[in-house]
Amino acid sequence: MNFLYKQIIRRALFKLDPELVHDIMINGAGFFQRFDFICALIELMCKTEAQEIEIKGIKFPNRVGLAAGFDKNCSAAKIISKIGFGFLELGTVTLKPQPGNPKPRLFRLPQERAIINRMGFNNIGAAAAARNLEKTGNIGIPTGINIGKNADCPLENAASNYLECLKILYPHSDYFTLNISSPNTKDLRTLHEREKFKKLIEPILNFVNSKPFKKPVFIKISPDIEKSELENISKAAIEMDFGIIATNTTIRRDSLKKTYADMEGGLSGAPLRELSNDILKKTVALTNGKIPIIASGGIVSRAAAAEKLALGADLIQIYTGLIYEGPFFVKDILKCIRQ
Ligand SMILES: Cc1cc2nc3c(=O)[nH]c(=O)nc-3n(C[C@H](O)[C@H](O)[C@H](O)COP(=O)(O)O)c2cc1C
């Protein structure tokens, strides 16, 4: 199956525009998930032994999840869940719908096993995403929803923008991630700064704590984060009880052979691995097992997946690896980490 994907399917798909391929895949998946027999067939082909783990009261069938950005509109979660994932992170969803950045905005770097994207949170908005999730119902594995700020929302109103989005989506997911690390929304990453971060996180946690059923919150950090910001966020995570996702994509290009200097956006895949692992190691050391940590960034091989767990991640997420290795990559990783 892996051979079929890499030698035939991937070759054909890589001849087409990356965003077009993604749209076809996601729209196709959304359509086909209506047919239970198709979902059952995929599940049968990708079935793996359960490797259960409980984190913050959520039971994950295994530690391997889908990273945010793949199913931005929460429209294909049911069928994606069937390829063996232990959880899915959907979104990024913003309060209001928005078109994202101008195209082209998604680029493959096949020799580097990497992607550069500057999508800019293109999505249908929180209300429509909530309707999709309601239609889909329970998919049988935990889900998280990744929330971002609308591009036209001034930074000083970011906290209410995130909070209103969270309120709409709260009934529809098991955990929530605040995305403060996309490089593709102007000034978003300044939310890592101490005062701005405090203004953002406090109302979110007040809202969650006011609910009879408190759902875990994660902060997705940048691999380009300053040392002092990482220390501050890690300290706040322990004190205020939220988890960390390390990491999003990088704006650095020093790990690439060519400069790709003209290609603005976030770099993911193999060249992100070292940088992301470095931030993961530091986060683990700073938080000392007191908070849940999800690792994302550069998992394009089974070894890279096992390495994240060995470094102390509780859960891992993949995106670029799925594009290069294909849908059976999840099963491959699970086999490897079981061994
Ligand atoms: C095309 C693309 C779109 C992405 N969109 C989002 C997004 O909307 N929200 C987010 O938090 N991360 C987004 N990401 C980042 C991924 O979730 C992931 O953190 C990052 O790509 C590193 O993991 P990887 O090396 O396994 O791809 C996106 C990544 C890619 C390649």
The ligand as a Tripos MOL2 file, in Angstrom:
@<TRIPOS>MOLECULE
LIG
   31    33     1     0     0
SMALL
NO_CHARGES

@<TRIPOS>ATOM
      1 C1         -0.6660   23.6080    4.7780 C.3       1 LIG1
      2 C2         -0.5730   23.7620    6.2540 C.ar      1 LIG1
      3 C3         -1.5640   24.4540    6.9280 C.ar      1 LIG1
      4 C4         -1.4800   24.6000    8.3180 C.ar      1 LIG1
      5 N1         -2.4820   25.2570    8.9710 N.ar      1 LIG1
      6 C5         -2.4390   25.3460   10.3120 C.ar      1 LIG1
      7 C6         -3.5020   25.9480   11.0200 C.ar      1 LIG1
      8 O1         -4.4940   26.3840   10.4390 O.2       1 LIG1
      9 N2         -3.3850   26.0260   12.3670 N.ar      1 LIG1
     10 C7         -2.3080   25.5420   13.0490 C.ar      1 LIG1
     11 O2         -2.2720   25.6220   14.2730 O.2       1 LIG1
     12 N3         -1.2900   24.9390   12.3960 N.ar      1 LIG1
     13 C8         -1.3450   24.8320   11.0610 C.ar      1 LIG1
     14 N4         -0.3270   24.2080   10.4050 N.ar      1 LIG1
     15 C9          0.8290   23.7090   11.1780 C.3       1 LIG1
     16 C10         0.6680   22.2210   11.5100 C.3       1 LIG1
     17 O3         -0.4310   22.0040   12.3360 O.3       1 LIG1
     18 C11         1.9140   21.6820   12.2060 C.3       1 LIG1
     19 O4          2.0020   22.2280   13.4950 O.3       1 LIG1
     20 C12         3.1960   22.0160   11.4550 C.3       1 LIG1
     21 O5          3.0150   21.8190   10.0810 O.3       1 LIG1
     22 C13         4.3880   21.1700   11.9310 C.3       1 LIG1
     23 O6          4.1410   19.8110   11.7820 O.3       1 LIG1
     24 P1          4.6320   18.9360   10.5050 P.3       1 LIG1
     25 O7          6.0890   19.1940   10.3330 O.co2     1 LIG1
     26 O8          4.2540   17.5380   10.8920 O.co2     1 LIG1
     27 O9          3.8290   19.4330    9.3430 O.co2     1 LIG1
     28 C14        -0.3880   24.0610    9.0270 C.ar      1 LIG1
     29 C15         0.6090   23.3590    8.3250 C.ar      1 LIG1
     30 C16         0.5230   23.2000    6.9680 C.ar      1 LIG1
     31 C17         1.6070   22.4400    6.2360 C.3       1 LIG1
@<TRIPOS>BOND
     1     1     2 1
     2     2     3 ar
     3     2    30 ar
     4     3     4 ar
     5     4     5 ar
     6     4    28 ar
     7     5     6 ar
     8     6     7 ar
     9     6    13 1
    10     7     8 2
    11     7     9 ar
    12     9    10 ar
    13    10    11 2
    14    10    12 ar
    15    12    13 ar
    16    13    14 ar
    17    14    15 1
    18    14    28 ar
    19    15    16 1
    20    16    17 1
    21    16    18 1
    22    18    19 1
    23    18    20 1
    24    20    21 1
    25    20    22 1
    26    22    23 1
    27    23    24 1
    28    24    25 2
    29    24    26 1
    30    24    27 1
    31    28    29 ar
    32    29    30 ar
    33    30    31 1
@<TRIPOS>SUBSTRUCTURE
     1 LIG1         1 GROUP 0 **** ****
